[in-house]
Amino acid sequence: MTAGQTSMALAGDGTHPIERCDIPADWPNREASRRVVLPRANLHVQRTGNGEPILLLHGTGSATHTWRRLLPALAGNFDVIAPDLPGHGCSPVPASGSMALEYMADTMMELLRALDVRPVAIIGHSAGAAIALKLARRLGQPTPRILAINGAFEPFGGRLSAVFAPLARAMAALPLLAGVASRRAHDRAVVRRLLAGTGGVPDEVTVDDYCRVLANERHVRATLCMMAQWDLSDLSQDLDALARGCDLLVGANDRAIPPDQAYRIRDRYPAIRLTELGGVGHLAHEEDPGRCADWIRTVIAKNGDGN
């Protein structure tokens, strides 16, 4: 088969096509990549491993490259499924143009139905954790366990959300700004400073990954639209319902979502279990995939034992 060809099979429900797809040859874990065409979206999805199914959801402005090291670390224990959210990475912007939280959760629900999968756990990083909560409510009983890595459960910008949300809407409405931002991503020093600003010490492979996606104007515009359209004001209702099945992993050095947000949530919902990792920032799973994988395996094993 040549690089431009695809092979097609059918999804679990026999209605949605799954293709081997034209993902860049050097995309992390490309051998696990497929394209799944859904009514709501055309998604790049990675799937690999054996065991109970788990779903990995990346955050705003990221893509499946963020699981470069974590995905293979988990594949020995689980059937790991990791999509690029609509408009992000190798998933095109949906025809509707929607990037709202409810839309993202509905799209992930469609994906699971297409794959005929019910995950035992949903692991969400940053904004992916908010999607995980909404998705778990849709799946109903038995509810998957929610594992949040530096989860974004409060409006973007925290107390400054009244400023950041209108700013994101204004930027999303001006396509030229996305173009300017994507051109800046060709400067590795700019991207390195951006990543360091989240509290970590990025290696050169991580810088390469973010240079790639942030240099994509379509990806940047989708990121801005996602921030502009999201409303996390009612997420407390989901936490009320799912707190007992929610675990939080916090990077002690996270500057993007300060750890005190997670501690406030834990104080409000004592049933939530919280673990803090020292020496890592917002991209904890990229900085220390070994410890994050151990945490995920431990949490899921405890849940399986009824603890």
VMD Tcl script that draws the C-alpha trace (Angstrom):
set ca {
  {0.00 0.00 0.00}
  {1.40 3.40 -0.94}
  {1.51 6.41 1.39}
  {-1.49 8.01 -0.31}
  {-3.73 4.96 -0.05}
  {-5.99 3.96 2.80}
  {-7.51 0.67 3.94}
  {-11.01 0.72 5.36}
  {-12.87 -1.38 7.88}
  {-16.13 -0.81 9.72}
  {-16.57 0.40 13.27}
  {-18.12 -1.73 15.99}
  {-21.69 -0.77 15.11}
  {-21.12 -1.36 11.40}
  {-22.15 2.16 10.32}
  {-19.14 4.45 10.72}
  {-16.05 3.96 8.55}
  {-12.63 3.61 10.15}
  {-9.63 4.18 7.89}
  {-5.89 3.96 8.12}
  {-5.16 7.57 7.41}
  {-2.79 10.13 6.00}
  {-1.34 11.27 9.35}
  {2.19 12.70 9.07}
  {4.74 9.90 9.02}
  {6.53 11.24 12.10}
  {3.40 11.84 14.20}
  {3.89 10.24 17.63}
  {2.47 6.70 17.81}
  {1.30 6.95 14.21}
  {1.05 3.16 13.91}
  {-1.98 3.38 16.23}
  {-3.71 6.06 14.13}
  {-7.06 5.70 12.40}
  {-9.62 8.14 11.06}
  {-13.18 7.70 12.31}
  {-15.93 9.50 10.38}
  {-18.90 10.39 12.59}
  {-22.09 12.37 11.92}
  {-20.70 15.24 13.99}
  {-17.02 15.13 13.12}
  {-14.15 13.47 11.25}
  {-11.71 12.41 13.96}
  {-8.12 11.26 14.08}
  {-8.09 8.51 16.72}
  {-5.26 6.43 18.12}
  {-5.99 3.02 19.57}
  {-3.57 0.44 20.89}
  {-3.04 -2.09 23.67}
  {-4.92 -4.90 25.38}
  {-7.17 -5.05 28.41}
  {-10.07 -2.97 29.65}
  {-10.75 0.13 27.53}
  {-9.75 3.60 28.71}
  {-10.20 6.94 26.97}
  {-7.57 9.71 26.96}
  {-8.77 13.28 26.33}
  {-6.21 16.02 25.71}
  {-6.62 19.66 26.68}
  {-7.14 22.92 24.82}
  {-4.49 23.63 22.19}
  {-2.99 20.15 22.43}
  {-3.52 16.91 20.48}
  {-2.70 13.22 20.66}
  {1.01 14.05 20.53}
  {0.65 14.90 24.23}
  {0.34 11.13 24.92}
  {3.61 10.36 23.04}
  {5.07 8.56 26.06}
  {2.00 7.83 28.20}
  {0.02 5.94 25.55}
  {2.61 3.15 25.03}
  {3.24 3.03 28.79}
  {-0.44 2.14 29.33}
  {-0.88 -0.14 26.31}
  {0.43 -3.17 28.20}
  {-2.46 -2.93 30.66}
  {-5.35 -1.33 28.75}
  {-7.07 -0.92 25.41}
  {-6.10 2.75 25.06}
  {-8.21 5.10 22.89}
  {-7.03 8.66 22.29}
  {-8.76 11.05 19.85}
  {-7.72 14.44 18.57}
  {-10.62 16.69 19.59}
  {-12.47 18.39 16.70}
  {-10.28 21.06 15.06}
  {-7.20 19.95 17.00}
  {-4.16 18.07 15.75}
  {-5.17 15.93 12.76}
  {-8.95 16.28 13.25}
  {-10.51 18.90 10.95}
  {-12.84 21.62 12.17}
  {-16.42 20.27 12.17}
  {-18.87 21.63 9.63}
  {-20.92 23.15 12.45}
  {-17.92 25.16 13.66}
  {-18.91 24.31 17.23}
  {-16.21 23.93 19.87}
  {-18.54 24.15 22.89}
  {-18.11 21.81 25.84}
  {-21.45 20.08 25.24}
  {-20.56 19.53 21.57}
  {-17.23 17.99 22.51}
  {-18.90 15.62 24.98}
  {-21.58 14.64 22.45}
  {-18.89 13.96 19.83}
  {-16.94 11.75 22.22}
  {-20.18 9.87 22.98}
  {-20.63 9.28 19.24}
  {-17.06 8.03 19.00}
  {-17.55 5.47 21.78}
  {-20.75 4.24 20.16}
  {-19.01 3.94 16.79}
  {-16.22 1.90 18.36}
  {-18.73 -0.08 20.45}
  {-16.70 0.68 23.57}
  {-17.58 1.58 27.14}
  {-14.43 2.77 28.95}
  {-13.79 1.81 32.57}
  {-12.00 5.14 33.02}
  {-11.70 8.48 31.25}
  {-8.39 10.29 31.72}
  {-8.62 13.99 30.92}
  {-5.81 16.52 30.94}
  {-6.69 20.16 31.66}
  {-9.84 21.00 29.66}
  {-10.09 17.32 28.71}
  {-11.09 16.66 32.32}
  {-14.17 18.87 31.93}
  {-15.15 16.91 28.81}
  {-14.62 13.72 30.79}
  {-17.14 14.82 33.42}
  {-19.77 15.68 30.82}
  {-19.16 12.44 28.95}
  {-19.38 10.30 32.08}
  {-22.80 11.80 32.88}
  {-23.95 10.86 29.38}
  {-22.70 7.28 29.73}
  {-24.65 6.72 32.93}
  {-24.34 3.63 35.13}
  {-21.92 2.03 35.58}
  {-20.14 5.37 35.41}
  {-16.52 5.32 34.26}
  {-13.98 6.59 36.77}
  {-12.78 10.13 36.03}
  {-9.04 10.70 36.31}
  {-8.11 14.36 35.92}
  {-4.52 15.42 35.30}
  {-4.33 19.12 36.24}
  {-8.04 19.31 35.45}
  {-9.69 22.58 34.37}
  {-12.90 22.58 36.39}
  {-13.26 26.34 36.79}
  {-13.76 28.95 34.03}
  {-10.65 29.70 31.98}
  {-8.57 32.24 33.82}
  {-10.23 31.56 37.19}
  {-11.19 34.89 38.73}
  {-10.02 36.64 35.56}
  {-12.40 34.66 33.32}
  {-14.56 37.77 32.87}
  {-11.58 39.24 31.02}
  {-10.20 36.16 29.26}
  {-13.46 34.83 27.81}
  {-14.33 38.04 25.89}
  {-10.69 38.30 24.81}
  {-10.75 34.77 23.41}
  {-14.01 35.51 21.58}
  {-12.50 38.63 20.04}
  {-9.37 36.76 18.94}
  {-11.39 33.88 17.49}
  {-13.43 36.35 15.43}
  {-10.27 37.76 13.82}
  {-8.65 35.03 11.65}
  {-5.56 37.18 11.07}
  {-4.66 36.87 14.75}
  {-4.59 33.07 14.51}
  {-2.26 33.42 11.53}
  {0.07 35.71 13.44}
  {0.11 33.33 16.41}
  {0.83 30.30 14.22}
  {3.73 32.07 12.50}
  {5.25 32.84 15.91}
  {5.28 29.08 16.60}
  {8.05 28.67 14.01}
  {10.33 30.28 16.59}
  {11.38 27.43 18.90}
  {12.44 29.88 21.60}
  {8.91 31.31 21.71}
  {7.33 27.86 22.07}
  {9.90 26.81 24.66}
  {9.10 29.89 26.78}
  {5.37 29.21 26.39}
  {5.76 25.65 27.67}
  {8.11 26.67 30.47}
  {5.49 29.20 31.54}
  {3.18 26.32 32.47}
  {5.59 25.28 35.20}
  {7.62 22.54 33.58}
  {10.98 22.06 31.91}
  {10.17 20.88 28.37}
  {12.63 18.65 26.53}
  {13.38 19.18 22.84}
  {10.98 16.44 21.71}
  {8.11 18.16 23.52}
  {9.10 21.51 22.01}
  {9.08 19.87 18.55}
  {5.57 18.50 19.11}
  {4.12 21.86 20.15}
  {5.95 23.73 17.40}
  {4.18 21.46 14.92}
  {0.63 21.94 16.19}
  {0.94 25.62 17.11}
  {2.33 26.41 13.65}
  {-0.96 25.09 12.21}
  {-3.28 28.09 11.79}
  {-6.38 25.88 11.74}
  {-5.36 24.29 15.05}
  {-4.72 27.70 16.65}
  {-8.07 29.04 15.48}
  {-9.83 25.95 16.85}
  {-8.09 26.48 20.19}
  {-9.26 30.07 20.38}
  {-12.81 29.09 19.40}
  {-12.84 26.38 22.06}
  {-11.83 28.87 24.75}
  {-14.36 31.40 23.47}
  {-17.32 29.01 23.36}
  {-16.81 27.12 26.61}
  {-19.01 27.64 29.63}
  {-17.87 25.80 32.77}
  {-20.35 27.56 35.05}
  {-22.56 24.48 35.50}
  {-19.75 21.96 35.92}
  {-20.44 21.83 39.65}
  {-23.59 19.83 38.86}
  {-21.44 17.15 37.24}
  {-19.03 17.18 40.18}
  {-21.98 16.84 42.55}
  {-23.02 13.66 40.72}
  {-19.58 12.18 40.03}
  {-17.33 13.29 42.90}
  {-17.22 9.81 44.42}
  {-15.78 8.45 41.18}
  {-13.26 11.23 40.54}
  {-9.51 11.28 41.15}
  {-7.30 14.36 40.73}
  {-3.60 14.37 39.88}
  {-1.94 17.73 40.47}
  {1.48 18.90 39.30}
  {2.97 20.83 42.20}
  {4.58 23.36 39.83}
  {1.53 23.91 37.60}
  {1.26 27.59 36.68}
  {-1.51 27.21 34.09}
  {-4.05 25.82 36.59}
  {-2.73 26.54 40.09}
  {-2.88 23.50 42.41}
  {-5.02 25.39 44.90}
  {-7.94 25.02 42.47}
  {-7.78 21.23 42.87}
  {-7.49 21.54 46.65}
  {-10.56 23.82 46.76}
  {-12.51 21.24 44.80}
  {-11.30 18.43 47.06}
  {-12.31 20.44 50.15}
  {-15.75 20.94 48.63}
  {-16.07 17.25 47.69}
  {-14.26 15.12 50.31}
  {-15.01 11.94 48.33}
  {-12.61 13.10 45.62}
  {-9.14 11.58 45.92}
  {-6.22 13.92 45.25}
  {-2.58 13.09 44.54}
  {0.13 15.72 44.13}
  {3.25 15.05 42.07}
  {6.32 17.05 42.96}
  {8.72 18.40 40.36}
  {6.25 18.66 37.46}
  {4.01 21.37 36.04}
  {0.91 21.52 33.87}
  {2.20 18.90 31.41}
  {2.85 16.37 34.17}
  {2.08 13.38 31.94}
  {4.65 14.56 29.38}
  {7.31 15.43 31.95}
  {6.97 12.24 34.01}
  {4.89 9.65 32.12}
  {6.17 6.84 34.33}
  {4.72 8.23 37.56}
  {1.51 9.25 35.78}
  {1.08 5.78 34.31}
  {1.64 4.22 37.74}
  {-1.01 6.54 39.21}
  {-3.52 5.63 36.50}
  {-2.94 1.89 36.93}
  {-3.23 2.19 40.72}
  {-6.45 4.22 40.64}
  {-8.14 1.88 38.16}
  {-7.02 -1.19 40.10}
  {-8.40 0.25 43.35}
  {-11.68 1.02 41.63}
  {-11.85 -2.52 40.32}
  {-11.43 -3.77 43.89}
  {-14.31 -1.55 45.00}
  {-12.09 0.83 46.99}
}
mol new
graphics top color blue
foreach p $ca { graphics top sphere $p radius 0.5 }
foreach p [lrange $ca 0 end-1] q [lrange $ca 1 end] { graphics top cylinder $p $q radius 0.2 }
display resetview
